[in-house]
Amino acid sequence: MSQKKTLVTAALPYANGPVHIGHIAGCYLPSDIYVRFLRLLGEDVKFVCGSDEHGVPITIKARNEGVSPLQVVDRYHALMGKAFADLGISFDIYSRTSSDLHKQTASDFFRHLYDSKVFIERETEQYYDATAKQFLADRYIVGTCPKCNHDSAYGDQCEACGASLNPTDLINPRSMLSGAQPELKKTVNWFLPLDAYQDQLTNFIQSKKDAWKSNVYGQCMSWLQQGLQPRAMTRDLDWGVPVPVEGADSKVLYVWFDAPIGYISATKELLGENWRDYWQGEDTRIVHFIGKDNIVFHCIIFPAMLMAHGGYALPENVPANEFLNLEGKKISTSRNWAVWVHEYLEDFPGKMDELRYVLTSIAPETGDSEFTWSDYQARVNNELVAILGNFVNRVMVLYQKFFDGLLDDSLSEFSSDRHQEAVDQTYHAIQGSLRSYKFKQGLAAAMDLARYGNRYLTETEPWKVVKEDQAAARVILNDCLLLIAHLRSALYPFLPFTASKILAMLGQEESSELPSWNSSIFLAKGTRLPAPSLLFAKIEDSDMDLQRKKLEQSTTEVAGESQEINLEPAKPEISFEDFQKLDIRVGTIISAEKVKKADKLLHLRVDVGIKTVELVSGIAEHFSPEDLPGTTVTVLLNLAPRKIRGIFSEGMVLMVDGVDNKLRFLQAQDGASPGEVIS
């Protein structure tokens, strides 16, 4: 029986900006760990990715910068590719969707479906922005969701309730480009009849109930239960893969039809004629690593495309992660509230594994998680330095001190079965964790082996034993060297740069061969260990202060180049009568205190002239309660009262949410008194 071939894909990053730590934690680091692990086992695995370079955001960025879309994607393709490589993300190929090979692959795929009469050709009315002079992609139309009344739903999905939408479903739609109300204009496009594959997709998803993460399975079933509808696979744009149909001028393939085919074209670029072995063979397994915002495209739309085409394997698993937040807020690329990978690598040269370790330790595997610089510092100093680094350094220093770093015998077996049992348990735990995509758990198991080594060293005290029995002390330290050698293998998927350092510390030369996995280690007699060096250095408070300051001073500058300020789009018109219903008054804060067990909430008592009201406001992360008494504010007074954490909030303090990600009070000019009406 032939060995299964595994194709691992990582979501194609969009080429309109750099890569940040949220991307790495959500998709690229877990996929790299998984692939490195499979390689250690000697499995046949290929790891493909590339830049997603088509779609409306690219054209908008190009227009704003006064350059061509190709210039935009060239710049970010190079920047992202270097950042991935520098962080040790070990793609077999990092391709791009602007390549001729990809365009031909995507075009051929579309044409096959077209010739097979899969598509539905429809003349529809599509939203057109007369001000911007272009048809609008779904994500560039916002309006009120007809399902839940959320007033900023996108044209394809409401992120508040998760409903799948068409742009024409929105109430009071408006263009994200100009804020204007778009007009409907007739156009012809080709639709993939997702509803025709509803039963087949349902059976496919239900067969994955026990294998897939619950968040992935649940989101897929929610979409299916709503009922699938035909979805346009072409767009009226001039940047993308041209629709290969006569009369389809000025139309390109929908970016979510185009992009997943990028996995196929990247495999073709990597393997040539052998690409089919990883996409169409009976012994093929495909694993897509993505973030949770891409679940529907990888689990429903792309599989429907593959079903319609025929001959392709469907994904075995789609282990999507949740989102990573930053210092209490959502990562925002438009507001530069992010830790950009290329900037991190410049600020912390040589500390690639420190970031890999922290991001794996806090990976958003089952729910959103948070990165803070204080946690980063604590994990590096208290775990990498104090546990792993400490064990390795102690052993190396003692071996130099007592035996001049020279092995007087070959090392391959422990002196005690308990050490081998500890190692075997570690390998077993890591293998079980990574097979089930639990990367935090796997890393913890590897670190537990370092803890075991530290305990053993402390318990046996070879620095005391050596005074009376050098041979016994050498046995202890030899066992420790073997533990370190196994640590190198166990840590390789997670911390590849550290694994290389450990290899050098063991007096071994780097080779093209991977570390052994769960097999015997051999250190030859006569090996001389080099002078001890530290695996990790402590992170200083001053380094963290600089990073926090950098975040606080974040602007709309990304990668040294101006980025447009993405303000909220204009909201739909209201009547003067509607405005007159609002009772907005000047107020003065009398007292403020934190709401118990709610980090973001403050309980305010505000004098609004005609009475004193109590308000609950989510501003605790921006203001200290002791600084607020006496502050003049603006209050929406006739908002229906709402009980929040046991407190009846009788209105709302009006704030300005600035482009610098800071909240400010909306205040009347000096001299305004509590109770004065704003009209």
Secondary structure as a PSIPRED ss2 file (coil, helix, strand):
# PSIPRED VFORMAT (PSIPRED V4.0)

   1 M C   1.000  0.000  0.000
   2 S C   1.000  0.000  0.000
   3 Q C   1.000  0.000  0.000
   4 K C   1.000  0.000  0.000
   5 K E   0.000  0.000  1.000
   6 T E   0.000  0.000  1.000
   7 L E   0.000  0.000  1.000
   8 V E   0.000  0.000  1.000
   9 T E   0.000  0.000  1.000
  10 A E   0.000  0.000  1.000
  11 A C   1.000  0.000  0.000
  12 L C   1.000  0.000  0.000
  13 P C   1.000  0.000  0.000
  14 Y E   0.000  0.000  1.000
  15 A C   1.000  0.000  0.000
  16 N C   1.000  0.000  0.000
  17 G C   1.000  0.000  0.000
  18 P C   1.000  0.000  0.000
  19 V C   1.000  0.000  0.000
  20 H E   0.000  0.000  1.000
  21 I H   0.000  1.000  0.000
  22 G H   0.000  1.000  0.000
  23 H H   0.000  1.000  0.000
  24 I H   0.000  1.000  0.000
  25 A H   0.000  1.000  0.000
  26 G H   0.000  1.000  0.000
  27 C H   0.000  1.000  0.000
  28 Y H   0.000  1.000  0.000
  29 L H   0.000  1.000  0.000
  30 P H   0.000  1.000  0.000
  31 S H   0.000  1.000  0.000
  32 D H   0.000  1.000  0.000
  33 I H   0.000  1.000  0.000
  34 Y H   0.000  1.000  0.000
  35 V H   0.000  1.000  0.000
  36 R H   0.000  1.000  0.000
  37 F H   0.000  1.000  0.000
  38 L H   0.000  1.000  0.000
  39 R H   0.000  1.000  0.000
  40 L H   0.000  1.000  0.000
  41 L C   1.000  0.000  0.000
  42 G C   1.000  0.000  0.000
  43 E C   1.000  0.000  0.000
  44 D E   0.000  0.000  1.000
  45 V E   0.000  0.000  1.000
  46 K E   0.000  0.000  1.000
  47 F E   0.000  0.000  1.000
  48 V E   0.000  0.000  1.000
  49 C E   0.000  0.000  1.000
  50 G E   0.000  0.000  1.000
  51 S E   0.000  0.000  1.000
  52 D E   0.000  0.000  1.000
  53 E C   1.000  0.000  0.000
  54 H C   1.000  0.000  0.000
  55 G C   1.000  0.000  0.000
  56 V H   0.000  1.000  0.000
  57 P H   0.000  1.000  0.000
  58 I H   0.000  1.000  0.000
  59 T H   0.000  1.000  0.000
  60 I H   0.000  1.000  0.000
  61 K H   0.000  1.000  0.000
  62 A H   0.000  1.000  0.000
  63 R H   0.000  1.000  0.000
  64 N H   0.000  1.000  0.000
  65 E H   0.000  1.000  0.000
  66 G C   1.000  0.000  0.000
  67 V C   1.000  0.000  0.000
  68 S C   1.000  0.000  0.000
  69 P H   0.000  1.000  0.000
  70 L H   0.000  1.000  0.000
  71 Q H   0.000  1.000  0.000
  72 V H   0.000  1.000  0.000
  73 V H   0.000  1.000  0.000
  74 D H   0.000  1.000  0.000
  75 R H   0.000  1.000  0.000
  76 Y H   0.000  1.000  0.000
  77 H H   0.000  1.000  0.000
  78 A H   0.000  1.000  0.000
  79 L H   0.000  1.000  0.000
  80 M H   0.000  1.000  0.000
  81 G H   0.000  1.000  0.000
  82 K H   0.000  1.000  0.000
  83 A H   0.000  1.000  0.000
  84 F H   0.000  1.000  0.000
  85 A H   0.000  1.000  0.000
  86 D H   0.000  1.000  0.000
  87 L C   1.000  0.000  0.000
  88 G C   1.000  0.000  0.000
  89 I C   1.000  0.000  0.000
  90 S C   1.000  0.000  0.000
  91 F C   1.000  0.000  0.000
  92 D C   1.000  0.000  0.000
  93 I E   0.000  0.000  1.000
  94 Y E   0.000  0.000  1.000
  95 S E   0.000  0.000  1.000
  96 R E   0.000  0.000  1.000
  97 T C   1.000  0.000  0.000
  98 S C   1.000  0.000  0.000
  99 S C   1.000  0.000  0.000
 100 D H   0.000  1.000  0.000
 101 L H   0.000  1.000  0.000
 102 H H   0.000  1.000  0.000
 103 K H   0.000  1.000  0.000
 104 Q H   0.000  1.000  0.000
 105 T H   0.000  1.000  0.000
 106 A H   0.000  1.000  0.000
 107 S H   0.000  1.000  0.000
 108 D H   0.000  1.000  0.000
 109 F H   0.000  1.000  0.000
 110 F H   0.000  1.000  0.000
 111 R H   0.000  1.000  0.000
 112 H H   0.000  1.000  0.000
 113 L H   0.000  1.000  0.000
 114 Y H   0.000  1.000  0.000
 115 D H   0.000  1.000  0.000
 116 S C   1.000  0.000  0.000
 117 K C   1.000  0.000  0.000
 118 V C   1.000  0.000  0.000
 119 F C   1.000  0.000  0.000
 120 I E   0.000  0.000  1.000
 121 E E   0.000  0.000  1.000
 122 R E   0.000  0.000  1.000
 123 E E   0.000  0.000  1.000
 124 T E   0.000  0.000  1.000
 125 E E   0.000  0.000  1.000
 126 Q E   0.000  0.000  1.000
 127 Y E   0.000  0.000  1.000
 128 Y E   0.000  0.000  1.000
 129 D E   0.000  0.000  1.000
 130 A C   1.000  0.000  0.000
 131 T C   1.000  0.000  0.000
 132 A C   1.000  0.000  0.000
 133 K C   1.000  0.000  0.000
 134 Q E   0.000  0.000  1.000
 135 F E   0.000  0.000  1.000
 136 L C   1.000  0.000  0.000
 137 A C   1.000  0.000  0.000
 138 D H   0.000  1.000  0.000
 139 R H   0.000  1.000  0.000
 140 Y H   0.000  1.000  0.000
 141 I E   0.000  0.000  1.000
 142 V E   0.000  0.000  1.000
 143 G E   0.000  0.000  1.000
 144 T E   0.000  0.000  1.000
 145 C C   1.000  0.000  0.000
 146 P C   1.000  0.000  0.000
 147 K C   1.000  0.000  0.000
 148 C C   1.000  0.000  0.000
 149 N C   1.000  0.000  0.000
 150 H C   1.000  0.000  0.000
 151 D C   1.000  0.000  0.000
 152 S C   1.000  0.000  0.000
 153 A E   0.000  0.000  1.000
 154 Y E   0.000  0.000  1.000
 155 G C   1.000  0.000  0.000
 156 D C   1.000  0.000  0.000
 157 Q E   0.000  0.000  1.000
 158 C C   1.000  0.000  0.000
 159 E C   1.000  0.000  0.000
 160 A C   1.000  0.000  0.000
 161 C C   1.000  0.000  0.000
 162 G C   1.000  0.000  0.000
 163 A C   1.000  0.000  0.000
 164 S E   0.000  0.000  1.000
 165 L C   1.000  0.000  0.000
 166 N C   1.000  0.000  0.000
 167 P H   0.000  1.000  0.000
 168 T H   0.000  1.000  0.000
 169 D H   0.000  1.000  0.000
 170 L C   1.000  0.000  0.000
 171 I E   0.000  0.000  1.000
 172 N E   0.000  0.000  1.000
 173 P E   0.000  0.000  1.000
 174 R E   0.000  0.000  1.000
 175 S E   0.000  0.000  1.000
 176 M C   1.000  0.000  0.000
 177 L C   1.000  0.000  0.000
 178 S C   1.000  0.000  0.000
 179 G C   1.000  0.000  0.000
 180 A C   1.000  0.000  0.000
 181 Q C   1.000  0.000  0.000
 182 P C   1.000  0.000  0.000
 183 E E   0.000  0.000  1.000
 184 L E   0.000  0.000  1.000
 185 K E   0.000  0.000  1.000
 186 K E   0.000  0.000  1.000
 187 T E   0.000  0.000  1.000
 188 V E   0.000  0.000  1.000
 189 N E   0.000  0.000  1.000
 190 W E   0.000  0.000  1.000
 191 F E   0.000  0.000  1.000
 192 L E   0.000  0.000  1.000
 193 P C   1.000  0.000  0.000
 194 L H   0.000  1.000  0.000
 195 D H   0.000  1.000  0.000
 196 A H   0.000  1.000  0.000
 197 Y H   0.000  1.000  0.000
 198 Q H   0.000  1.000  0.000
 199 D H   0.000  1.000  0.000
 200 Q H   0.000  1.000  0.000
 201 L H   0.000  1.000  0.000
 202 T H   0.000  1.000  0.000
 203 N H   0.000  1.000  0.000
 204 F H   0.000  1.000  0.000
 205 I H   0.000  1.000  0.000
 206 Q H   0.000  1.000  0.000
 207 S C   1.000  0.000  0.000
 208 K C   1.000  0.000  0.000
 209 K C   1.000  0.000  0.000
 210 D C   1.000  0.000  0.000
 211 A C   1.000  0.000  0.000
 212 W C   1.000  0.000  0.000
 213 K C   1.000  0.000  0.000
 214 S H   0.000  1.000  0.000
 215 N H   0.000  1.000  0.000
 216 V H   0.000  1.000  0.000
 217 Y H   0.000  1.000  0.000
 218 G H   0.000  1.000  0.000
 219 Q H   0.000  1.000  0.000
 220 C H   0.000  1.000  0.000
 221 M H   0.000  1.000  0.000
 222 S H   0.000  1.000  0.000
 223 W H   0.000  1.000  0.000
 224 L H   0.000  1.000  0.000
 225 Q H   0.000  1.000  0.000
 226 Q H   0.000  1.000  0.000
 227 G C   1.000  0.000  0.000
 228 L C   1.000  0.000  0.000
 229 Q C   1.000  0.000  0.000
 230 P C   1.000  0.000  0.000
 231 R E   0.000  0.000  1.000
 232 A E   0.000  0.000  1.000
 233 M C   1.000  0.000  0.000
 234 T E   0.000  0.000  1.000
 235 R E   0.000  0.000  1.000
 236 D C   1.000  0.000  0.000
 237 L C   1.000  0.000  0.000
 238 D C   1.000  0.000  0.000
 239 W C   1.000  0.000  0.000
 240 G C   1.000  0.000  0.000
 241 V C   1.000  0.000  0.000
 242 P E   0.000  0.000  1.000
 243 V C   1.000  0.000  0.000
 244 P C   1.000  0.000  0.000
 245 V C   1.000  0.000  0.000
 246 E C   1.000  0.000  0.000
 247 G C   1.000  0.000  0.000
 248 A C   1.000  0.000  0.000
 249 D C   1.000  0.000  0.000
 250 S C   1.000  0.000  0.000
 251 K C   1.000  0.000  0.000
 252 V E   0.000  0.000  1.000
 253 L E   0.000  0.000  1.000
 254 Y C   1.000  0.000  0.000
 255 V H   0.000  1.000  0.000
 256 W H   0.000  1.000  0.000
 257 F H   0.000  1.000  0.000
 258 D H   0.000  1.000  0.000
 259 A H   0.000  1.000  0.000
 260 P H   0.000  1.000  0.000
 261 I H   0.000  1.000  0.000
 262 G H   0.000  1.000  0.000
 263 Y H   0.000  1.000  0.000
 264 I H   0.000  1.000  0.000
 265 S H   0.000  1.000  0.000
 266 A H   0.000  1.000  0.000
 267 T H   0.000  1.000  0.000
 268 K H   0.000  1.000  0.000
 269 E H   0.000  1.000  0.000
 270 L H   0.000  1.000  0.000
 271 L H   0.000  1.000  0.000
 272 G H   0.000  1.000  0.000
 273 E H   0.000  1.000  0.000
 274 N H   0.000  1.000  0.000
 275 W H   0.000  1.000  0.000
 276 R H   0.000  1.000  0.000
 277 D H   0.000  1.000  0.000
 278 Y H   0.000  1.000  0.000
 279 W C   1.000  0.000  0.000
 280 Q C   1.000  0.000  0.000
 281 G C   1.000  0.000  0.000
 282 E C   1.000  0.000  0.000
 283 D C   1.000  0.000  0.000
 284 T E   0.000  0.000  1.000
 285 R E   0.000  0.000  1.000
 286 I E   0.000  0.000  1.000
 287 V E   0.000  0.000  1.000
 288 H E   0.000  0.000  1.000
 289 F E   0.000  0.000  1.000
 290 I C   1.000  0.000  0.000
 291 G E   0.000  0.000  1.000
 292 K H   0.000  1.000  0.000
 293 D H   0.000  1.000  0.000
 294 N H   0.000  1.000  0.000
 295 I H   0.000  1.000  0.000
 296 V H   0.000  1.000  0.000
 297 F H   0.000  1.000  0.000
 298 H H   0.000  1.000  0.000
 299 C H   0.000  1.000  0.000
 300 I H   0.000  1.000  0.000
 301 I H   0.000  1.000  0.000
 302 F H   0.000  1.000  0.000
 303 P H   0.000  1.000  0.000
 304 A H   0.000  1.000  0.000
 305 M H   0.000  1.000  0.000
 306 L H   0.000  1.000  0.000
 307 M H   0.000  1.000  0.000
 308 A H   0.000  1.000  0.000
 309 H H   0.000  1.000  0.000
 310 G C   1.000  0.000  0.000
 311 G C   1.000  0.000  0.000
 312 Y C   1.000  0.000  0.000
 313 A C   1.000  0.000  0.000
 314 L C   1.000  0.000  0.000
 315 P C   1.000  0.000  0.000
 316 E C   1.000  0.000  0.000
 317 N E   0.000  0.000  1.000
 318 V C   1.000  0.000  0.000
 319 P C   1.000  0.000  0.000
 320 A C   1.000  0.000  0.000
 321 N E   0.000  0.000  1.000
 322 E C   1.000  0.000  0.000
 323 F C   1.000  0.000  0.000
 324 L E   0.000  0.000  1.000
 325 N E   0.000  0.000  1.000
 326 L E   0.000  0.000  1.000
 327 E C   1.000  0.000  0.000
 328 G C   1.000  0.000  0.000
 329 K E   0.000  0.000  1.000
 330 K E   0.000  0.000  1.000
 331 I C   1.000  0.000  0.000
 332 S E   0.000  0.000  1.000
 333 T C   1.000  0.000  0.000
 334 S C   1.000  0.000  0.000
 335 R C   1.000  0.000  0.000
 336 N C   1.000  0.000  0.000
 337 W E   0.000  0.000  1.000
 338 A C   1.000  0.000  0.000
 339 V C   1.000  0.000  0.000
 340 W E   0.000  0.000  1.000
 341 V H   0.000  1.000  0.000
 342 H H   0.000  1.000  0.000
 343 E H   0.000  1.000  0.000
 344 Y H   0.000  1.000  0.000
 345 L H   0.000  1.000  0.000
 346 E H   0.000  1.000  0.000
 347 D H   0.000  1.000  0.000
 348 F C   1.000  0.000  0.000
 349 P C   1.000  0.000  0.000
 350 G C   1.000  0.000  0.000
 351 K C   1.000  0.000  0.000
 352 M H   0.000  1.000  0.000
 353 D H   0.000  1.000  0.000
 354 E H   0.000  1.000  0.000
 355 L H   0.000  1.000  0.000
 356 R H   0.000  1.000  0.000
 357 Y H   0.000  1.000  0.000
 358 V H   0.000  1.000  0.000
 359 L H   0.000  1.000  0.000
 360 T H   0.000  1.000  0.000
 361 S H   0.000  1.000  0.000
 362 I C   1.000  0.000  0.000
 363 A C   1.000  0.000  0.000
 364 P C   1.000  0.000  0.000
 365 E C   1.000  0.000  0.000
 366 T C   1.000  0.000  0.000
 367 G C   1.000  0.000  0.000
 368 D C   1.000  0.000  0.000
 369 S E   0.000  0.000  1.000
 370 E E   0.000  0.000  1.000
 371 F E   0.000  0.000  1.000
 372 T C   1.000  0.000  0.000
 373 W H   0.000  1.000  0.000
 374 S H   0.000  1.000  0.000
 375 D H   0.000  1.000  0.000
 376 Y H   0.000  1.000  0.000
 377 Q H   0.000  1.000  0.000
 378 A H   0.000  1.000  0.000
 379 R H   0.000  1.000  0.000
 380 V H   0.000  1.000  0.000
 381 N H   0.000  1.000  0.000
 382 N H   0.000  1.000  0.000
 383 E H   0.000  1.000  0.000
 384 L H   0.000  1.000  0.000
 385 V H   0.000  1.000  0.000
 386 A H   0.000  1.000  0.000
 387 I H   0.000  1.000  0.000
 388 L H   0.000  1.000  0.000
 389 G H   0.000  1.000  0.000
 390 N H   0.000  1.000  0.000
 391 F H   0.000  1.000  0.000
 392 V H   0.000  1.000  0.000
 393 N H   0.000  1.000  0.000
 394 R H   0.000  1.000  0.000
 395 V H   0.000  1.000  0.000
 396 M H   0.000  1.000  0.000
 397 V H   0.000  1.000  0.000
 398 L H   0.000  1.000  0.000
 399 Y H   0.000  1.000  0.000
 400 Q H   0.000  1.000  0.000
 401 K H   0.000  1.000  0.000
 402 F H   0.000  1.000  0.000
 403 F H   0.000  1.000  0.000
 404 D C   1.000  0.000  0.000
 405 G C   1.000  0.000  0.000
 406 L E   0.000  0.000  1.000
 407 L C   1.000  0.000  0.000
 408 D C   1.000  0.000  0.000
 409 D C   1.000  0.000  0.000
 410 S C   1.000  0.000  0.000
 411 L E   0.000  0.000  1.000
 412 S C   1.000  0.000  0.000
 413 E C   1.000  0.000  0.000
 414 F C   1.000  0.000  0.000
 415 S C   1.000  0.000  0.000
 416 S C   1.000  0.000  0.000
 417 D H   0.000  1.000  0.000
 418 R H   0.000  1.000  0.000
 419 H H   0.000  1.000  0.000
 420 Q H   0.000  1.000  0.000
 421 E H   0.000  1.000  0.000
 422 A H   0.000  1.000  0.000
 423 V H   0.000  1.000  0.000
 424 D H   0.000  1.000  0.000
 425 Q H   0.000  1.000  0.000
 426 T H   0.000  1.000  0.000
 427 Y H   0.000  1.000  0.000
 428 H H   0.000  1.000  0.000
 429 A H   0.000  1.000  0.000
 430 I H   0.000  1.000  0.000
 431 Q H   0.000  1.000  0.000
 432 G H   0.000  1.000  0.000
 433 S H   0.000  1.000  0.000
 434 L H   0.000  1.000  0.000
 435 R H   0.000  1.000  0.000
 436 S C   1.000  0.000  0.000
 437 Y C   1.000  0.000  0.000
 438 K C   1.000  0.000  0.000
 439 F H   0.000  1.000  0.000
 440 K H   0.000  1.000  0.000
 441 Q H   0.000  1.000  0.000
 442 G H   0.000  1.000  0.000
 443 L H   0.000  1.000  0.000
 444 A H   0.000  1.000  0.000
 445 A H   0.000  1.000  0.000
 446 A H   0.000  1.000  0.000
 447 M H   0.000  1.000  0.000
 448 D H   0.000  1.000  0.000
 449 L H   0.000  1.000  0.000
 450 A H   0.000  1.000  0.000
 451 R H   0.000  1.000  0.000
 452 Y H   0.000  1.000  0.000
 453 G H   0.000  1.000  0.000
 454 N H   0.000  1.000  0.000
 455 R H   0.000  1.000  0.000
 456 Y H   0.000  1.000  0.000
 457 L H   0.000  1.000  0.000
 458 T H   0.000  1.000  0.000
 459 E H   0.000  1.000  0.000
 460 T H   0.000  1.000  0.000
 461 E C   1.000  0.000  0.000
 462 P H   0.000  1.000  0.000
 463 W H   0.000  1.000  0.000
 464 K H   0.000  1.000  0.000
 465 V H   0.000  1.000  0.000
 466 V C   1.000  0.000  0.000
 467 K C   1.000  0.000  0.000
 468 E C   1.000  0.000  0.000
 469 D C   1.000  0.000  0.000
 470 Q H   0.000  1.000  0.000
 471 A H   0.000  1.000  0.000
 472 A H   0.000  1.000  0.000
 473 A H   0.000  1.000  0.000
 474 R H   0.000  1.000  0.000
 475 V H   0.000  1.000  0.000
 476 I H   0.000  1.000  0.000
 477 L H   0.000  1.000  0.000
 478 N H   0.000  1.000  0.000
 479 D H   0.000  1.000  0.000
 480 C H   0.000  1.000  0.000
 481 L H   0.000  1.000  0.000
 482 L H   0.000  1.000  0.000
 483 L H   0.000  1.000  0.000
 484 I H   0.000  1.000  0.000
 485 A H   0.000  1.000  0.000
 486 H H   0.000  1.000  0.000
 487 L H   0.000  1.000  0.000
 488 R H   0.000  1.000  0.000
 489 S H   0.000  1.000  0.000
 490 A H   0.000  1.000  0.000
 491 L H   0.000  1.000  0.000
 492 Y C   1.000  0.000  0.000
 493 P C   1.000  0.000  0.000
 494 F C   1.000  0.000  0.000
 495 L C   1.000  0.000  0.000
 496 P H   0.000  1.000  0.000
 497 F H   0.000  1.000  0.000
 498 T H   0.000  1.000  0.000
 499 A H   0.000  1.000  0.000
 500 S H   0.000  1.000  0.000
 501 K H   0.000  1.000  0.000
 502 I H   0.000  1.000  0.000
 503 L H   0.000  1.000  0.000
 504 A H   0.000  1.000  0.000
 505 M H   0.000  1.000  0.000
 506 L C   1.000  0.000  0.000
 507 G C   1.000  0.000  0.000
 508 Q C   1.000  0.000  0.000
 509 E C   1.000  0.000  0.000
 510 E C   1.000  0.000  0.000
 511 S C   1.000  0.000  0.000
 512 S C   1.000  0.000  0.000
 513 E C   1.000  0.000  0.000
 514 L C   1.000  0.000  0.000
 515 P C   1.000  0.000  0.000
 516 S C   1.000  0.000  0.000
 517 W C   1.000  0.000  0.000
 518 N C   1.000  0.000  0.000
 519 S C   1.000  0.000  0.000
 520 S C   1.000  0.000  0.000
 521 I C   1.000  0.000  0.000
 522 F C   1.000  0.000  0.000
 523 L E   0.000  0.000  1.000
 524 A C   1.000  0.000  0.000
 525 K C   1.000  0.000  0.000
 526 G C   1.000  0.000  0.000
 527 T C   1.000  0.000  0.000
 528 R E   0.000  0.000  1.000
 529 L C   1.000  0.000  0.000
 530 P C   1.000  0.000  0.000
 531 A C   1.000  0.000  0.000
 532 P C   1.000  0.000  0.000
 533 S C   1.000  0.000  0.000
 534 L C   1.000  0.000  0.000
 535 L C   1.000  0.000  0.000
 536 F C   1.000  0.000  0.000
 537 A C   1.000  0.000  0.000
 538 K C   1.000  0.000  0.000
 539 I C   1.000  0.000  0.000
 540 E C   1.000  0.000  0.000
 541 D H   0.000  1.000  0.000
 542 S H   0.000  1.000  0.000
 543 D H   0.000  1.000  0.000
 544 M H   0.000  1.000  0.000
 545 D H   0.000  1.000  0.000
 546 L H   0.000  1.000  0.000
 547 Q H   0.000  1.000  0.000
 548 R H   0.000  1.000  0.000
 549 K H   0.000  1.000  0.000
 550 K H   0.000  1.000  0.000
 551 L H   0.000  1.000  0.000
 552 E H   0.000  1.000  0.000
 553 Q C   1.000  0.000  0.000
 554 S C   1.000  0.000  0.000
 555 T C   1.000  0.000  0.000
 556 T C   1.000  0.000  0.000
 557 E E   0.000  0.000  1.000
 558 V E   0.000  0.000  1.000
 559 A C   1.000  0.000  0.000
 560 G C   1.000  0.000  0.000
 561 E E   0.000  0.000  1.000
 562 S E   0.000  0.000  1.000
 563 Q C   1.000  0.000  0.000
 564 E C   1.000  0.000  0.000
 565 I C   1.000  0.000  0.000
 566 N C   1.000  0.000  0.000
 567 L C   1.000  0.000  0.000
 568 E C   1.000  0.000  0.000
 569 P C   1.000  0.000  0.000
 570 A C   1.000  0.000  0.000
 571 K C   1.000  0.000  0.000
 572 P C   1.000  0.000  0.000
 573 E C   1.000  0.000  0.000
 574 I C   1.000  0.000  0.000
 575 S C   1.000  0.000  0.000
 576 F H   0.000  1.000  0.000
 577 E H   0.000  1.000  0.000
 578 D H   0.000  1.000  0.000
 579 F H   0.000  1.000  0.000
 580 Q H   0.000  1.000  0.000
 581 K C   1.000  0.000  0.000
 582 L C   1.000  0.000  0.000
 583 D C   1.000  0.000  0.000
 584 I E   0.000  0.000  1.000
 585 R E   0.000  0.000  1.000
 586 V E   0.000  0.000  1.000
 587 G E   0.000  0.000  1.000
 588 T E   0.000  0.000  1.000
 589 I E   0.000  0.000  1.000
 590 I E   0.000  0.000  1.000
 591 S E   0.000  0.000  1.000
 592 A E   0.000  0.000  1.000
 593 E E   0.000  0.000  1.000
 594 K E   0.000  0.000  1.000
 595 V C   1.000  0.000  0.000
 596 K C   1.000  0.000  0.000
 597 K C   1.000  0.000  0.000
 598 A C   1.000  0.000  0.000
 599 D C   1.000  0.000  0.000
 600 K C   1.000  0.000  0.000
 601 L C   1.000  0.000  0.000
 602 L E   0.000  0.000  1.000
 603 H E   0.000  0.000  1.000
 604 L E   0.000  0.000  1.000
 605 R E   0.000  0.000  1.000
 606 V E   0.000  0.000  1.000
 607 D E   0.000  0.000  1.000
 608 V C   1.000  0.000  0.000
 609 G C   1.000  0.000  0.000
 610 I C   1.000  0.000  0.000
 611 K C   1.000  0.000  0.000
 612 T E   0.000  0.000  1.000
 613 V E   0.000  0.000  1.000
 614 E E   0.000  0.000  1.000
 615 L E   0.000  0.000  1.000
 616 V E   0.000  0.000  1.000
 617 S E   0.000  0.000  1.000
 618 G C   1.000  0.000  0.000
 619 I C   1.000  0.000  0.000
 620 A C   1.000  0.000  0.000
 621 E C   1.000  0.000  0.000
 622 H C   1.000  0.000  0.000
 623 F C   1.000  0.000  0.000
 624 S C   1.000  0.000  0.000
 625 P H   0.000  1.000  0.000
 626 E H   0.000  1.000  0.000
 627 D H   0.000  1.000  0.000
 628 L C   1.000  0.000  0.000
 629 P C   1.000  0.000  0.000
 630 G C   1.000  0.000  0.000
 631 T C   1.000  0.000  0.000
 632 T E   0.000  0.000  1.000
 633 V E   0.000  0.000  1.000
 634 T E   0.000  0.000  1.000
 635 V E   0.000  0.000  1.000
 636 L E   0.000  0.000  1.000
 637 L C   1.000  0.000  0.000
 638 N C   1.000  0.000  0.000
 639 L C   1.000  0.000  0.000
 640 A C   1.000  0.000  0.000
 641 P C   1.000  0.000  0.000
 642 R E   0.000  0.000  1.000
 643 K E   0.000  0.000  1.000
 644 I E   0.000  0.000  1.000
 645 R C   1.000  0.000  0.000
 646 G C   1.000  0.000  0.000
 647 I E   0.000  0.000  1.000
 648 F E   0.000  0.000  1.000
 649 S E   0.000  0.000  1.000
 650 E C   1.000  0.000  0.000
 651 G C   1.000  0.000  0.000
 652 M E   0.000  0.000  1.000
 653 V E   0.000  0.000  1.000
 654 L C   1.000  0.000  0.000
 655 M E   0.000  0.000  1.000
 656 V E   0.000  0.000  1.000
 657 D E   0.000  0.000  1.000
 658 G C   1.000  0.000  0.000
 659 V C   1.000  0.000  0.000
 660 D C   1.000  0.000  0.000
 661 N C   1.000  0.000  0.000
 662 K C   1.000  0.000  0.000
 663 L E   0.000  0.000  1.000
 664 R E   0.000  0.000  1.000
 665 F E   0.000  0.000  1.000
 666 L C   1.000  0.000  0.000
 667 Q C   1.000  0.000  0.000
 668 A C   1.000  0.000  0.000
 669 Q C   1.000  0.000  0.000
 670 D C   1.000  0.000  0.000
 671 G C   1.000  0.000  0.000
 672 A C   1.000  0.000  0.000
 673 S C   1.000  0.000  0.000
 674 P C   1.000  0.000  0.000
 675 G C   1.000  0.000  0.000
 676 E C   1.000  0.000  0.000
 677 V E   0.000  0.000  1.000
 678 I E   0.000  0.000  1.000
 679 S C   1.000  0.000  0.000
